[in-house]
Amino acid sequence: MAGQNLFRLKMVDIDKSYTQITMSPNPVSETLTIDLPSWKNVSTLSIFDKVKLVILISIRSSEPADH
């Protein structure tokens, strides 16, 4: 029986607060699932492959979603 491979990242801010992000599966073949308790403070998400080539850059708009 195969186990689930995942990657956990703990981001620590200057004020010592932290957020834990879980990403799975690891390695990714088609779809990457990112579990983050709150996306409200995320302004940019960049994903790179194993040779550091950019796969995705997502920049959150400051405009409301209905515009």
Residue pairs with C-beta under 8 A, 6 or more apart in sequence:
4 24
4 25
5 24
5 25
5 26
5 27
6 22
6 23
6 24
6 25
6 26
7 22
7 23
7 24
7 26
8 20
8 21
8 22
8 23
9 20
9 21
9 23
10 18
10 19
10 20
10 21
11 18
11 19
11 20
11 21
12 18
19 36
19 37
19 38
20 37
21 34
21 35
21 36
22 34
22 35
23 32
23 33
23 34
23 35
24 32
24 33
24 35
25 32
25 33
32 47
34 45
36 42
39 60
42 60
43 59
43 60
44 57
44 58
44 59
44 60
45 56
45 57
45 58
46 54
46 56
46 57
46 58
47 54
47 55
47 56
47 57
48 54
48 55
49 55
